[in-house]
């Protein structure tokens, strides 16, 4: 039998690591960029806001985070597919890197960049 260590705190009474909302937001923004490798050149980088709910004292569940990601996308494109890819990637990466469940990822498309407008603008320069 293993000898009991004197002064060891039982698992249920130990402290917990809290990950700051801004850290989770950075993970989410990076994950959105990873999900969208072909962003328009003039698009702003994706950014995220996060609301973290700490676990309850008697709950065995990990913290959970609600994430809102804002993007700029090319148009025309399959916007629904791209938003779905962002949702999946953000939830996956936050779970893997921060150990948090992500029950909700809201994706907001702030701006669409038209490939046709870029082509027309380049044609006028000549």
N, C-alpha and C positions, 0 to 999 in steps of 0.2 A: 504494500500500500504506500501511496505517496504521502509524505509528511505535509501537513497543512502549514502554509506559510503564515507566520505571525504578522499581523498588520495588513493583510491583503483585503481589499474592499470587495465585497460580493458584486457580481456583474450588474444586478439591478440597482445598486446604489452608486455606481460610478458616474462620473460626469459624461457629457457628450460633446462632440465637436460640432460647432455651428458654422456653417458656411455662409458667408455674407451674400446678400442679394446681388450685389454688383459682380461678384465672382460668378454666380450662376448666370447672370445676364451676359457676361463675356463668353462663357462656354456656349450659351445659346446662339449668340451672334456668330461665333466662329463656326458652329455646326450649320447655321443657315448658309454661310459662304461655302462650306464644303458640299452642301446639297445642291448648290447652284453654281457649277464651275464656269458657266458661260454668261456671266453678268455683263450688261452693256458697259462699254468703256466709260461713259459719262455718268454712270449710276453711282450713287453714294453707297458705301458699304452697309450691309444689313445691320440693324441695331435692335436690341431687345430690352424689354423691361420685365422684371420678375417680381412676383409676390410669393414669398416662401411661408408656408404654414409649418410651424414646428410640430413635432410629434407630441402627442399628449403623454403625460407622465406614465399612465398605465397602458399605453399602446406599444405594441412591438413593431408597428409600422415605422418606416423611415419618414423623414420630413417629406413634404410634397411641395411642388413649385407650380405655380400658374405662370405661364410664359406668354408674352406678346412680342412678336417679331414683326418689324417693319422692313419692307423690301421695295426695291425698284426693279422692274423686269422689262425685258424686251417685248415688243409687240409687233407683229402677231406672234403668238406662241401659245402653248397649252398651259394656261395660267393655273388651272385646277391641278394638273399633274405636278407642276412646280411647287405649288403651295402644299400639296400632300407630301411631296418629298421632303420639304422643309420641316413639316410637322413630325414626320417619322424620325428624321435625323436628329432634330433637337431633343425629342423625348429620349432617344437612344443614347445620345452623348451625355446629357445631364444625368441620366441613370448610371451610366458607366463611370463618369468622372466625379460626380458629386454624391452618388448613392441616393438620389432623390427620385421619387415617383413624380411623373409629370402627367396628371390627368387631363390637362388642357393646354394646348398650344394654339393661340389665336394668331393667325397670319394676316397682316394688313399690308396691302399693296398700295404704297404711297404714290407711285408714279409709274407710268408706262413709257418706255422709250421706243419710238417708232423707227424701225430699220428703214422704211420708205422715206421718212423725213430726212434721215442722215444721208441717204443716197441722193435725194433731191438737192440738199444743201451743198453737197460736194460737187454736184453737176453745175450749180450756179457759180462756183468759184472759178471754174475754167474760163 
